[in-house]
Structure formats: C-alpha cells, structure tokens
Amino acid sequence: MKMGAQDKFPFEQIDFDKGGGLIPAIAQDVVTGKVLMMAYMNEEALRATLETGRAIYWSRSRKVLWPKGDTSGNIQTVEKILVDCDQDTILLLVKQHGMGACHTGKFSCFYRKLTVTGEIEELDE
Amino acid sequence: MKMGAQDKFPFEQIDFDKGGGLIPAIAQDVVTGKVLMMAYMNEEALRATLETGRAIYWSRSRKVLWPKGDTSGNIQTVEKILVDCDQDTILLLVKQHGMGACHTGKFSCFYRKLTVTGEIEELDE
C-alpha cells in the first residue's frame, strides 16, 4: 500500500462495532497463495498498517499494537487490502519476510491438518 | 473429509473458549486458492461439518446452524481442515459449488479492494 493511504481510508465504512471494536484480519501470502494467519485489528491498527505499509495487528492478550515481526524480523509488507461483503473482515495480501508468519518458525500458522483418524498432524509440504 | 470423522475429532484440543464458544473458520477454494469467506463455528457446527463433509457454520445473527448453500445451492464440500498454531482458528480447504460463496453472487466475499485514493472498489478479475 502507498504510505499516506490512512488519510483517505473510509474507516466509517468498516464495521468495527460488530466485533467490539475489532475486525478479523486474514493474511494471505501473495507469492504462494497460502493463508498465513488470522489476527485482529482495531481502527488504530488498521490506520498504522496503512501508514507504514506493513501489517500491524492488535494484540488481544497484551492489549497493544502488535507490529508483526518487530521481534522476529518476520515482517509482512502489505500489497493489497480486500474487504468482505459485509465489511466486517479484511484480507491482507502480504509479502511475508524472514522465516514465516508463525512463532513456531513455520511459514504459515496453519501447518497442521486434521486426519481422518482424528489426529492433528503436520502437513507434508 | 470422510464422513464419520466427527467420532474421532479431538474437540478438546480446539480452543472454543477464547471466542466465547466460537472459532473463526476461513474458507479457501482448493482450486483457485482464493479466500472465499470467513464465518464462525461452534463445536456443534464443526461436528456437523465433519459428519456431512460440507461446510456448516454457526450464524451469529440467527443463532442457528448455517449449512452454507442450503438456500442458494452454493454449497462447500470440505477437502481438508487445517488448524492454526494456537488452535483457535481453522482453515477449511473447500470445493465451492454453484455461483460462489458470496450472497452477492460473487465467487468470493472479498471482491473489493481498498484503493490508494481511499475508495473501496471492485476487483477487475
């Protein structure tokens, strides 16, 4: 995203109220198409994301802005922001830097699948 | 998913509590890789999804099970269920049937993007 986009963003069109001030933000890697993670944003986080061009979420547990990758270096630069039909969820198309999105070191947080025998096991890929 | 998987699913490993009994469920189309929608599931909805092999969400507004596509015919058959690192969000890899996932007739609910001039406009594709 172009820096400065936050000045013109129609925040009033995003339904933050439904989720008590937070919207789910799904991050999808633009290169591989893999869904990387899902986190939350409040208006401040979305504004900071637009201002900086990198994904900045809201940490529900720590109750602070969470600039993804500040500690690990695994930042996400945002290439496109999509909005869903009822405008209460966004999809970030990001370039994932570093090792990956997950704190475990995996590229995606969705690195395990349910098997038909009821196990949760790591994907082969 | 194989029918009958609900008998063995380790429901106790999924963190429904964090979201007051609900987990976000992201649906991604297995053919195109497009993220289709995000909705919620409670344990009952996840169990019904595993039992039937099609995506059955929980409608937060109507407070009932929401078998996706029952009215429209645009059902989603579930090919794989991925679980995220902290086990409070799932990613459904689905085959989208009919017109698409969105009630507007679009294939994906994420059919609009934010432009650098602060508009929300339809994607070209």
Interface residues (C-beta under 8 A of the other chain):
Chain A: M1 K2 A5 D7 K8 F9 P10 Q13 P24 I26 Q28 G33 V35 M37 M38 K80 I81 L82 V83 D84 C85 D86 Q87 T89 L91 C102 H103 T104 K106 C109 F110 Y111 R112 K113 L114 V116 T117 G118 E119 I120 L123
Chain B: M1 K2 A5 D7 K8 F9 P10 Q13 P24 I26 Q28 G33 V35 M37 M38 K80 I81 L82 V83 D84 C85 D86 Q87 T89 L91 C102 H103 T104 K106 C109 F110 Y111 R112 K113 L114 V116 T117 G118 E119 I120 L123
